[in-house]
């Protein structure tokens, strides 16, 4: 009533008498008399509890032990996890940095009969050779100058559980030999010890390097490679599973809301096409950092273009757009969206189902966007002619 502006379907939470947060949708309108004078206002509330439950159920179908995806290849990997978790088979997880290799390792551990035991992680890439040996195998008092008392290694700490060796491609040949013995004989010796200990652990390794190439170059032992590569899981980069971006964005917004106490509800309509167009060399970790940054600078309910990091906003600068596709300067958001959708359609040979999956939207939503933006899309007969001409 003070501003004269109405509000339509504003999602908020109210707290009932039992202290439970209830999701509701609020709509308001100003009431005026025939002379245009404000005489009151009306406000309606709609309980969104059922909608929220359905959203959680749908989200559950696309999540697996904190791994969120509706990508077909990722769901195939989910089924693999259930199978390999039943045994103590050694697993190698390959994938670019930021693809979620540690989440997969945790899922394997949580599904296995070792779930009540510890899961110990060693980042092989961050430790020098001298330190990684004592960290892995431990040492006895007097093994070196500063060894005043016995220290158990990560192998001993993981007893009865899982040892996760992250970035295993970075370990030296000397450590590779010692690790090979653990995998072959299940025994190891702490530094300065003359006694061998048995290791009751499951070993999961991960790398962002091509170990086969390292084996050919002589930088990684072939026998160790075969020992850790009993089952191999290759995680696709985010640029190959862009249909997951809307799901991940929603997850990161909810997560940051819980941590910061904010109530950001989502993205402004023009933001998702920008996020979908980016190739994410840093993968999921980069997307999470983008959302975290946006929520720090966002002062309202929806993340807008101005809240994105500078390098992402540079991607939609007119000069950048012109370099990418000879697109004219001073584009409207409709023109940017049209260009992005057309590019996705061309890339998928005008297949609307594949294009909608890549964009992370339903095929009917894509159809409505094509109609609204008045996009010129080849008809099926024309499409068959284009394909036959191309051959």
HELIX and SHEET records of a PDB file:
HELIX    1   1 UNK A   49  UNK A   61  1                                  13    
HELIX    2   2 UNK A   72  UNK A   84  1                                  13    
HELIX    3   3 UNK A  101  UNK A  111  1                                  11    
HELIX    4   4 UNK A  124  UNK A  126  5                                   3    
HELIX    5   5 UNK A  129  UNK A  137  1                                   9    
HELIX    6   6 UNK A  154  UNK A  157  1                                   4    
HELIX    7   7 UNK A  168  UNK A  170  5                                   3    
HELIX    8   8 UNK A  173  UNK A  185  1                                  13    
HELIX    9   9 UNK A  211  UNK A  217  1                                   7    
HELIX   10  10 UNK A  222  UNK A  228  1                                   7    
HELIX   11  11 UNK A  238  UNK A  240  5                                   3    
HELIX   12  12 UNK A  242  UNK A  244  5                                   3    
HELIX   13  13 UNK A  245  UNK A  260  1                                  16    
HELIX   14  14 UNK A  269  UNK A  277  1                                   9    
HELIX   15  15 UNK A  283  UNK A  297  1                                  15    
HELIX   16  16 UNK A  305  UNK A  307  5                                   3    
HELIX   17  17 UNK A  310  UNK A  315  1                                   6    
HELIX   18  18 UNK A  318  UNK A  325  1                                   8    
HELIX   19  19 UNK A  333  UNK A  347  1                                  15    
HELIX   20  20 UNK A  352  UNK A  359  1                                   8    
HELIX   21  21 UNK A  363  UNK A  372  1                                  10    
HELIX   22  22 UNK A  380  UNK A  390  1                                  11    
SHEET    1   A 3 UNK A   7  UNK A  15  0                                        
SHEET    2   A 3 UNK A  21  UNK A  32 -1                                        
SHEET    3   A 3 UNK A  38  UNK A  47 -1                                        
SHEET    1   B 2 UNK A  63  UNK A  64  0                                        
SHEET    2   B 2 UNK A  67  UNK A  68 -1                                        
SHEET    1   C 5 UNK A 119  UNK A 123  0                                        
SHEET    2   C 5 UNK A 162  UNK A 166  1                                        
SHEET    3   C 5 UNK A 202  UNK A 207  1                                        
SHEET    4   C 5 UNK A  91  UNK A  94  1                                        
SHEET    5   C 5 UNK A 231  UNK A 234  1                                        
SHEET    1   D 2 UNK A 187  UNK A 188  0                                        
SHEET    2   D 2 UNK A 197  UNK A 198 -1                                        
SHEET    1   E 2 UNK A 266  UNK A 267  0                                        
SHEET    2   E 2 UNK A 302  UNK A 303  1                                        
END                                                                             
